[in-house]
Amino acid sequence: MQTAKTKTNVAIIGAGPAGLAAARALKLSGIDYVQYEKHSAVGGIWDIDNPGTPMYESAHFISSRAKSGFYSHPMGAGVAEYPTKENVLEYLKEFATEKGLMNRIHFNTPVLNVSRKDQGWVVESQIDSKWFSHVICANGTTWTPSRPNIPGHFEGTLLHSVDYKNSDLLKGKRVLVVGAGNSACDIACDAAQVAEYALISMRRGYHFIPKHIFGMPADQFGDRARCLPLPIRQWTFARLLKLLNGDLSRYGLKSPDHKIFESHPIINSQLLHYLSHGDIEVRENIERFEGEKVYFEDGKSETIDVVILATGYEYAIPYIDKKYFNWTGDKPKLGYSVFNPEHQSLFAIGFSEMNAGGFYIFDEMAALIANAIQSQNVSPNEWQKIFKSIRQRTDFSGPISLLRSSRHTNYLDLETYLKEVSNLSKKMGWMTSQHLINSREAIT
């Protein structure tokens, strides 16, 4: 019989999409677990009422409804083709309820500290301190704003996009949005509708993918071309975007310094619309602030009331000492995007970016974790052999030469990642995520 200190019991920290995927995989695998969530309900960032969420009123999923859900639980026909934040939140609540995950979640229970003890982990929460054999960190990656160090002092309103909720504070103002990610483009489009004038500052040129291509959601259209070699896809899509969007330099946008697919996709149909109507103007990278003036690297300046820094987020696992993860900059190095290379009983899920949306990616990661825990228990010697190679496998960029930036550290190419996960599962005799879900849910 196992003693209290050798019994397999797992702590999942976070009940957003990644944490819910982990919970379902453990439940279907018969692994005992407890889940901690600092907020009052599931959903993580998708609940705009959660303190610290980066969500704003106009936010939508950038992947389409058909490509956004978990395995075996598609989003319903009543959900928008590009789901709203409300659609996504309701979907997550429905998923957690229907899969029977709610009764193991401790809500309103922040985890304060995780430390190593007796070949396991002590999880100290706001309600208790408990020993676990394994810990899964699923707290999300968009809670810690990344703020650039811009010289000078700005006398207007300066905020990060994490603090932006709606366009009310932009009405009648001279607004500058800094950044060119999907959030930056959304916020600039919000400003275009209500501001005195709206500007967007970009460091480089980007490829802008419309949300629909020939009437089809862009991700579904792209899936049809995955059978083609990457160079052919890049050549074809570059020319297709040229045909659809024309020469973007007429809007003041720089030419991209990378091929399409070599950077995280910007999927937005509105920005070019507002640029073409003069409701948004493009500016260079910021050089400095001086009172209400913003000076740009090309020598131009503007008088601005509100600056919104849509400059991304830093990865953080605030409740555990950094020594327990192998950090490269602000990214933890993870084998197969989940395995801690030094501590076999400590995992992270959802700490990767990739060139695809959809919660089913978390299902794949969750199945790897569940399989690993079972292998550690059932065949520890075999597990030790495979772990030596698993811990080193961190690059899943595949054939893509990604743009060199901190955002693309540990970036996943979906096709490459899914193929390698499948190969690993076959080698180990593990259940794939879909097999686990389809076979076990049918009998529960």
Salt bridges, closest charged atoms under 4 A:
ASP32 OD2 - LYS7 NZ 3.90
GLU37 OE2 - HIS39 ND1 3.03
GLU81 OE1 - HIS212 NE2 2.69
GLU86 OE2 - LYS85 NZ 2.49
GLU94 OE2 - HIS73 NE2 2.86
GLU98 OE1 - HIS73 ND1 3.96
ASP118 OD2 - LYS5 NZ 2.85
ASP168 OD1 - LYS171 NZ 3.68
ASP223 OD2 - LYS67 NZ 2.37
ASP223 OD1 - ARG226 NE 3.08
ASP257 OD2 - ARG204 NE 3.42
ASP257 OD1 - HIS258 ND1 2.85
GLU281 OE1 - ARG283 NH2 2.86
GLU284 OE1 - LYS254 NZ 3.17
GLU287 OE1 - ARG288 NH1 2.51
GLU290 OE1 - ARG288 NE 3.18
GLU302 OE2 - ARG283 NH2 2.68
ASP305 OD1 - ARG174 NH2 2.78
GLU342 OE2 - ARG391 NH2 2.98
GLU353 OE1 - HIS264 NE2 3.94
GLU353 OE1 - ARG407 NH2 2.91
ASP363 OD2 - ARG24 NH2 3.25
GLU415 OE1 - ARG233 NH2 3.60
GLU420 OE1 - ARG393 NH2 3.68
GLU441 OE2 - ARG24 NH1 2.96
GLU441 OE2 - LYS99 NZ 3.32
